[in-house]
Amino acid sequence: MSAPRKRFIVGFLALLLVFSGQVVPATAAPPTFTHPGVLVSRPMLDFVRGKVNANAQPWRAAYDQMAGSSYASLSRTPKPRPVVECGPYSNPNYGCTDERQDAIAAYTLALMWYFTQDTRYATKSIQIMDAWSATITGHTNSNAPLQTAWSGVSWAQAAELIKYAYGNWPNSGRFGTMLRNVYLPRVINGATTANGNWELVMMEAALGISVFLEDRSAYDRAVAKYRTRVPAFVYIASDGALPHPPANSSIDTRDEIVQYWQNQSTFSEGLTQETCRDFTHTGYGIASIADFAETTRIQGQSLYPEIADRLRTALGFQSRYELEAPPSWLCGGTVHRGLGPVTEVGYNHLNTRLGITMPNTKTFTESHRPQGTNSLFVSWQTLTHAQNPN
């Protein structure tokens, strides 16, 4: 039996045991959820507020960037629709951009309220979330799972801050019902054979929604799937000659794995399944890996120790080739750069909290501050996570 097939069978049986309840996952949902606790916590935000008020850098510049964006506008009019239809590359685009940007705006406004204590920002955030929870019933077309995940990430972050930090939100229950019925079913089962950034952001959305809803079962399912997908997205030497295939997939032989890894046949630590596609999609996956682990850390059962080597090497590998020419063995000697605003969360944990030296990631991160938003699902992480020890 081939090594990839053995890994597939072992992973599949492990998942069966977890989901059947015969074994307890090594990392289970916390007995009591921490709120606010999706990507950011109250101590983290208090640290940032102090830095912003003191005009300290890079936080003040990051705050000004956020405050000056359209997402922070108090005159924003939400654009909900009953069914959001998103085809490949958002073509057709019936509500896709509107939904993602309204969700990011809700999160941005929630942050603006926290840092300024101006209730107008919380009121506007609530208005946007209420408009969508009163309207949307579903997502359709081929990109529906990805669209649901991208928007679900920001909705959960916004809702967590407003419900558990601000508090005055009469329709929070209706918003929770929307997340449970419209978003969670679309993301909780993952997308096994899609490029890895899909399933990773689906699990990020599922985890954030689970925390907001205090749904321990969904939380555990998201953790279980994340723990199989991260090794299938980032290669490290201990994996052996070949990367792990996605759990429960039909990808088995060397040729199939090479094809899945964008026809890359030489594997080096930190290479990702999408590196040779482009760094932008690679960045999406790295962001979700870090953001997921950060939420589990806040919830008291951090997955960082389990994925730290993969996250560290992925950040370093991609940052290196953002800064220098790739060798001939990597992607045929040509890479498509554009990693995006995705390095702050992982770099902060590994470098600020753990003291790990990461020269390439440091150079890339500091030269791209303030990291703003990609207008999909990553927003304002220099502001929330740069040098944040909490």
N, C-alpha and C positions, 0 to 999 in steps of 0.2 A: 504494500500500500504506500502511495506517495506521501511525502511529508505534508504537503498542503491538504490532502484529503484527511490525514490524521488530525490536523489542526481543526479542520472544518467539523469533523465528527465530535471531537472533544468539546469544542465550543458549543455545538448544537445540543449535546447532551447536558452540558452545564446549564444552558438556558432553560431546557426542559425541566430540570430539577428545580431551578429557581422559581419558575412560573408555576410549577405544580405544588410548590410549598414543601417539598421534601427536604430542602436545605434552606438555610437562611443566608441571604447574600452577605458577603463579607462587609459590605457597606450598605446599611439599610437606612430608611428614612428616620429622622430624629423623632424621639417620642413627643417632643414639644418643638414646634416650629419657632424660629426667630423671625420677628417682624420689626421694621422692614428688613427683608433678607434676600431679595433677588438682585444679585450682582453687587449691590451696595448695602451697607448697614448704617445705623444711626451713628456709631462712633466714627466711621469713615467719613460720613457727610459732615459731622461736626468738625473734624480735622480740616476738611476742605473749606468750610465756611470761615474758620479762623484764618486760614491762609489768604483767602480772597479778601477778607476785611482788612488784613494787614498789607494788602497789595504785594504779596510775595509772589515770586515767579517759580514755576511756570503757571501756577494756578490762576493768577489774575488775568493773564493773557488768554488762558483757556476759557475762563468765565466770560470775558469780554467777547470772545469768539461766539460762544453759545448765545449770550444775551443779544448780540447783534444779528443773529440768524433769523430767517423767516419763521423757524420753528418756535421761537420765543414770542412771537407776535400776539398781543392781546386782541387783535382784530381778526384773527383767523376764523374762517367759516368752515366747519367740518363738511365733508362731502360723502356721507355714507350712502351705500346702496345695498339692496337686499342680497344680490348675488354678485360677487366679484369674480370676473372671468379673466384668467391669465393664461395665454398660450405660451409657446416657446419664446424665450427672450421677451416676454410680456407683449406678444403679438398674437391675438388681440390684447388690448389693454383696456379693459372695462372696469375701472375702479382700482386697478393694481397700485399705481403710483399714489393715488389719493389715499388709499388705505394705509400704505406703508408710511407716508408722510404725516398723516393724521396721528398714527400711533407714535411716531418719533416726536411729534409736537406735544402729545399728551405727556410723554416722559420728560421732554425738555421743560415744559411748563411746570411739571411737578418739581423738578430740580430748581427751577427759578424760584418757586415758592419757598423751598427749603432754605435756599441761600439768602433770600431777601426778607422772608416772612411776610411778603405782600400777598394778601389773600386773593387778589385779582388773578394771580397766576394759577392758584389751585382751582378757582372757580372756572377759569377757561379750560383747564385740563379736564375737569369734570364734565363740562359742556361737550367737549369732543367725545369723551368716552360714552356719555349718555346717548349722544346722537347715534353712535354706531351700535350700542347694545339694544337700542330701540328698533333697529332697522335690519341688520345683516342676518341672513339665514344660512349662507353657505358660500363656498368657493368652487369654481369649476374650471375645466380645461386642463391641459397637461401640466402646467406649472402650479396647479392648485396646492399641492402639498408644500412646495417651497414658499409660495406666497403666504400661506397660512402660518408657516413657521416664522418667516421674517417679521410679519406683523405681530404675531403672537409674542415674540421676544419683547418687543417694545411695549405692547399692551400690558404684559405682566409686570414689567419694571415700573410703568406709570401707575398702574392700579395698586401695586404694593405700597408705593410711597403715599398715595392719596388716602387709601383706606387705613393704613396702619400708622402713618405719621401725621397726616392732616386730620382725618377722622370724620369730617362733616360731609358725608356722601350718602344721601338717602337711597340712591339707586345702585349702590355697590353690589347688592344681591343680584340684581338683573345683569350687571356686567359679569359677575361670576358665572351666572347661568349661560351667558354667551360664550365665555371661555370654555366651559365644560361641554357644551353641546355643539358649538360651531368649530372651535379650534382644537381642543384636545383630541377628539377622535381622528382628526386628519393627520396628527403628528405622532401620536403615541406608538404606532406600529412601525415607524421608520420607513426607509426606502432602500432596501438591501443592496440592489445592484446599481443604483444611481451613483454618480460621483460622490465621494465621501462628504463634501461640504453640505449636501442635502440632508443626509441623515444626522450629521452633527448638529446642524441648526434646528432640525426637528426635535432632537433631544434637548437642546437648550430651551426651546419654547416649552416643551412638555414639562421640564423641570421647573421653570419659572411659574407656569400655570399651576403646577402641583403645589408649590409653596403657597401661592396666593389662596388656593382652594383648601389648603391643608389636607391634601389627598395623598395619604401615605402609600397606597397601592400604586397610583400612577407615578409617584416619585421613585419607587423601587423599580418599576418597569423601565423608566428612563435611565436610571443608573445602570441597570443590567445591560441595556443595549449600548449605552455609551462605553462601557468597559470592554465591549467587543469591537466597537467601531474605531476607537482611538488607535489600537494596534494595527488596524487595517488601513489607517490613513498616514501614519508616520512610521518610517522604518528605523530600527536601531539594530546594532550588530548582533545582539542576543537573539534576534528573530531567526538567525540562521542565514542560509544562502538566499532565501526569498522572503518577501514581506508576507504578512498574514493576509489571506483573502477575507472579504467581508463574511461575517458569520451568516450561515443559512443560505449562502449563495451557491450557484453552480460553478463558480470560478474555481478551478482545481489545478490544471497543469501549469508548467512554467510559461508556456506560450500564452495561455489565457491571462496569467498574472501580469506578464510583460505588457500585453495589450491593454489591460485594465489600468496599468500604471503609465498610460500615454506612450507606450512603445519604448519605455526606458528599461534597459536590460542590465545596467550596472547600478547597484544599490549601495548608497552611502548613508551614514547616520544623519538623520534630519531630513532626508529626501521624503517628500510626501507623494501621495497617490496622484496629486494634481499639479505638482511642480512643473512638469513638462507640458501641461496644458497652458497655464499662465499663473503668475504669482497672485493675481487678484482673487481667483477662485481658491487658490491655496490659502490666502489670507482669510477668506471666509471660514474655512475649516479650522485654522489655527485660533481664530477669534472664539469660535464656539467651544473648542477644547478648553481654552483658558477660562471663558466666562462660566461654563458649566462647573468647572472645578472651583472657581471662586464662590459660586453660590453654595456648593456643598461645604466649603470651608466656613462660611458664615453660619450655616446650619449645624455646625459642630461635628461633622463627620467627613473631613476633607478628603477628596480624591487626589489632591496634588501629589502626595507621596507616590501614588501608583502610576501617575502619568508624567511625573516631573522630567525624567530623562527624555521622553519623546517631545514634550513641550520645549524644553531647553534646546535640544538639538534642532528642532524644526525652526524655532525662532532664529537661532544662530546661522543655520544653513541658508535660509531664505534671505536674511539680512546680509549675509556675506555676498551673495550674488546679486543683491540690489546695489552693492558697492563696488564690485569688481567683475571682470569678464569671466564667464564660466569656462571650465575646461571642455575639451572636445568630447569627452565621454558623457557629459551632462546635456541631455536634450539636444544632441547633435551640435553642441557648441553655441546654441542660441536659446536664450530665455526671454520670456515676455514679462517684463517687470511691471510693478504697480501693486505692491503688497497691500497698501491701504492703511487706514488708521486702526491697526489691529494688534499692536505689540505691547501696549501699556499694561494690560492686566497681567499677562504672563511674566513680563519683565519685572513688574513691581513685586510680584510674589517671590520670584526666584532670586532677584537681586536685592531689593530693599529689605524684604523680610528674612530671607535665608542667607544673604551675603554671597551669592554665587556670582563670580566674575563672568560677564558675558560681553566681551568687547565689541563684537559686530552688532549685536542687538542694541547695545548702549549707543553706538554711533548712529545707527539708523533711527532709533527712537528719539534721541535728543535732537537730531537734525530735522525731524518731521513734527516737532511740537509747535503749537498745540495740535494734537490729533483730534479732529472734529467728528464728523459723521459721514458714513458712506451712503446715507439716504436709503439704506436697506434695513439694517438692524443693528449696526454698531454706532454708538453715539457718545461723544464727549468724554472719552476715557482718559485723556490727559488730565482733565479736570477732576474726575472721580478717583483715579488710581495712581497718578504720578507720585512716587515717593510716599505712598500712604501706608503707614506701618500698622494700621488697625485691622 
